[in-house]
Amino acid sequence: MTIKIDPQHTLVVGCLVRNAHDEILLIRNEKRGWEIPQGRVEEGENLIEALHREVREEAGVEIEMGPLAAVWSKVAPPPAVIFTFLGRYLSGELTPTGDSVEARWIAPREALNEVSNKVMKERLQVLLNFDGTINYRSYTLKPYQVLVESSIGGTHTKAK
């Protein structure tokens, strides 16, 4: 007897937030270390609502959402699709809560040095290099390996 299992993907949103000084917002997750604010889309919530909620929960600030910059497809269990956006700080004081234990503004050139998780570092690098073309990557873990990299829309093509 064959048991058919319907595939389930978790939806995740993340945001590279910049302030008026062009600094990057990083939050420190207890398990993964420094990263951009991100988290799961809850049932009944749309991507935009989830993005604003995650940034508010993890950093205590309000943002203006910018363009979709990259889509990541994690094919390792548990599978997930991660939509990452650019955003601009609007208001609020940095107040880490939820999954974050610390939040801070940091210069873009220093941000990559703070991020130690390989997946998060690559995600940050892609977002920092956004050129108007949405980057798509499919990856697996243990070991981390990018399986597919391509562009979605825009006028630029990137070769791997």
C-alpha positions in Angstrom: 0.0 0.0 0.0 1.4 3.4 -1.0 0.7 6.4 1.2 0.4 9.6 -0.6 1.5 12.7 1.3 0.6 16.1 0.1 3.6 18.4 0.1 3.5 21.2 2.5 5.6 24.4 2.2 6.0 27.0 4.8 5.8 30.6 3.6 8.4 32.9 5.0 8.9 36.7 4.6 12.1 38.7 5.2 13.2 42.3 4.8 16.4 44.2 4.4 15.5 47.4 6.1 17.6 50.6 5.7 17.3 53.8 7.8 17.9 57.4 6.7 21.7 56.9 7.3 21.6 53.9 4.9 22.4 51.5 7.8 21.0 48.0 7.7 18.7 46.6 10.4 20.0 43.3 11.8 18.4 41.2 14.6 20.1 38.5 16.6 18.3 35.2 16.6 19.3 33.0 19.6 19.9 30.0 17.3 21.0 31.5 13.9 22.9 34.6 15.1 22.6 37.9 13.3 20.2 38.1 10.3 17.6 40.3 8.7 14.1 40.3 10.3 12.1 37.3 8.9 9.5 34.8 9.9 6.6 32.6 8.9 3.4 33.8 7.3 0.6 32.9 9.7 -2.6 31.2 8.5 -5.0 33.8 7.1 -2.3 36.4 6.8 -1.0 37.8 3.5 2.6 38.4 2.7 2.5 42.2 3.2 0.8 41.9 6.6 3.3 39.2 7.6 6.3 41.3 6.6 5.2 44.3 8.7 4.3 42.1 11.6 7.6 40.2 11.6 9.7 43.4 11.5 7.5 44.9 14.2 7.8 41.8 16.4 11.5 41.2 15.9 12.8 44.8 15.9 10.0 47.0 17.2 9.9 49.3 14.2 7.5 50.2 11.4 8.7 50.1 7.8 7.7 51.1 4.3 7.8 48.0 2.2 9.9 48.3 -1.0 10.3 45.9 -3.9 10.5 42.1 -3.8 14.2 41.4 -4.3 14.6 37.6 -4.0 12.7 34.4 -3.7 14.4 31.4 -2.0 13.0 27.9 -2.3 14.3 25.5 0.5 13.8 22.0 -0.8 15.3 20.3 2.2 12.7 19.2 4.9 10.8 21.1 6.1 10.4 22.8 2.7 9.9 26.6 2.6 9.5 29.4 0.2 11.1 32.6 1.4 10.0 36.0 -0.1 12.6 38.7 0.7 11.9 42.4 0.3 13.7 45.7 0.6 12.2 48.2 3.0 12.8 51.6 4.5 12.6 52.5 8.3 9.6 54.7 9.2 9.4 54.9 13.0 9.9 53.3 16.3 12.7 52.4 18.7 14.6 49.2 18.3 13.0 46.8 20.7 13.8 43.1 20.2 11.0 40.7 21.1 9.8 37.3 20.0 12.6 35.3 18.4 15.1 38.1 18.5 17.3 38.9 21.5 19.0 42.0 20.1 18.4 44.5 17.2 20.8 47.1 15.9 21.6 49.4 12.9 24.9 48.6 11.2 26.8 49.9 8.1 26.2 47.7 5.1 29.9 47.0 4.6 30.0 45.7 8.2 26.8 43.7 8.2 28.2 40.8 6.3 30.9 40.4 8.9 28.3 40.1 11.6 26.2 37.4 9.9 27.8 33.9 10.6 25.1 31.6 9.3 26.0 30.6 5.7 22.4 30.7 4.4 21.7 34.1 6.1 25.0 35.6 4.9 24.3 34.6 1.3 20.7 36.0 1.6 22.1 39.3 2.9 24.6 39.5 0.1 22.0 38.9 -2.6 19.8 41.7 -1.0 22.7 44.1 -0.7 23.4 43.6 -4.4 19.8 44.0 -5.6 19.9 45.6 -9.1 16.2 45.6 -9.9 16.1 42.0 -11.0 14.4 39.5 -8.6 16.9 36.8 -7.7 15.6 33.2 -7.4 17.5 30.4 -5.7 16.6 26.9 -4.8 18.7 25.3 -2.1 19.2 22.3 0.2 20.9 22.0 3.6 23.4 19.6 5.2 25.5 20.6 3.3 24.1 24.0 2.2 24.1 23.9 -1.6 22.4 26.2 -4.2 20.7 24.0 -6.7 19.2 26.6 -9.0 19.9 30.3 -9.5 18.1 32.5 -11.9 16.5 35.9 -12.4 12.8 36.6 -12.5 11.8 39.7 -14.5 13.8 42.9 -14.9 16.4 43.4 -17.6 19.5 41.7 -16.1 20.5 38.1 -16.3 22.8 36.5 -13.8 24.9 33.4 -14.6 25.9 31.1 -11.8 
